[in-house]
Amino acid sequence: MGIRNLSALKSLDFFGLRMHLGALEDAHPNLVPSTGQVTVNKIVSAHDVGTIMNPLTHQEQIEDGQISTLSLGDYKLPTVNDIPELVTVLLEPGPGPAPYQSKGIGESSNIPVAAAIANAVADVAGVRITDLPVTAEKVFAGLKR
């Protein structure tokens, strides 16, 4: 496990606009094999950020996106006991297209969370869950196969 290739953070042209793909996520789960229960202990994320205009709200955007995605589709609002350790790595490889060479952070922090958790479950349990939510029942059924 781990963020292995930061070169995956790259740009592409979208209808003539330079768009930046700017987030990688890595989840560290704990698995209880007798029940299939998965607890995410830590999420490490790397973000291509450009110039940060407001550090406090920038970090809040990242963490709010990660936390809101933790339920993985079951619409449960996470409590303080559900939130894992969140580690953020900010990368500033080049200027962004927005004013003051900034880049957006709003949505890029929540998109990869579910996939990171599902991939971490596959690494730890050997069970590939391909639909959300990732539940203890699905993991347990996969472990019994």
N, C-alpha and C positions, 0 to 999 in steps of 0.2 A: 504494500500500500504506500501511498504518498504521492505528492505531486511530482511526477517524474520529468515532465517535459514542458518547461515554461515557454518554449518556442511555439506552443499551440496558441498563445496569445498573439493574434495577428490581425491585420487589417484587410478589408476587401472593399471593392467598389460596388455600390448599390445604386443603380440609376444615376451614375455620375457623382454620387456623394461618397466621400471616404468614410466608411463605417468601421468601428473598432470592436472586435470581439474581445472582451476584456476580463473574463473571470474563469478561474479554475477552482474546483472545490475538492476536498479530500475529507471523507468522514472516517472516524475511528469508532466502530461499534463494539459492544459487548453482547455476546450471544449466550442464552441459556438453552442448551440443546434439548433438555427435557420438556420444554414448553414452546420453543421457537421464539421466545420473547427477545427482541433486539432493543438495546438501549444505546443511543449515540452519546458517547462520552466527550467527543471533541470533533470540531469541524475546523479545518485549516483551509483558508482561501487565499488566492493570489489574484490581485486586480491590477489591470493596466489602467492607471488613473490620470495620466497627464498632470496638469497643474491643479492642485486641490485648492478650491476657493475658500471653503469653510471646513476645517478639519473635524469639528464636532458633528455637524450635520452629515458630513461625508461618511463618517464611521457609523452613525445611526442608520443611514440608508443601507449600508452593508449588513449590519446586524439585524435590522428589522426584516429585511428580505430573507435572511437565513432562518430566523425564528418563525416567520409566518409560513414557511414551507416545511417545517419539521413534521407537521401532522401528516404529510404525504397523501393528502387527498381525503382524509376522513373528517375534515372540518372541525377537529378538536382544537380549541384555542389553547396553546401551550401555557403552562404556569411556570413560575420560577423554578420549580423542581424538574421541569421537562427540558430546560435549556442547557445544552452542553457547553463546555468551554469553547469559546470562539476565538480563533487566532487568525489575524489578518496580516497578509504580506502585501504592501503597496509597492507597485513597480511603476517607475516613471521612465519608460524607454524612449519616449518621444512626445512631441507636441500633439495636442488634440485639435479637432476641427472647430471647437466652440470658442467663444470669447476667452481671451487670456490663455489660450492653448489648453483648455480644460477638456475633459471627456465625461460623458454621462456615467453615472453609477447606479441609478435608480433600479433598473430591472436586472442588470447583469448579476447582481448578488443572489437573486432567488431562483434563477433559471436552473443552474446546475446542481442545486442541493438534493433534490429527489434522486437524480441519477447517481450522484456521489454516494448516497446512502444505499441505494439498490446495488451498486457495484461493490460497496464495502461488504454488504451482506453476502454477495456471491463469493467474495474473497474469503470471508471468515467461515461461512457455512457451506459453501459449495452449492448453494441454491440460487438459481437465477429467477428473480421475480420480475415479470415483464409488464405488470399492470399495477396501478396505484389503487388503494394504499398498500404499502408493504406492511402486512399484518403478521402477528405471531402465528395465526392459523395457517397462512400461506407458507411461511417459513417452516413450520412444523411438518406440514404435509410434504413439502419438498425434502425435508430431512428423512422422512420415512420411506421415500422412494429409493 
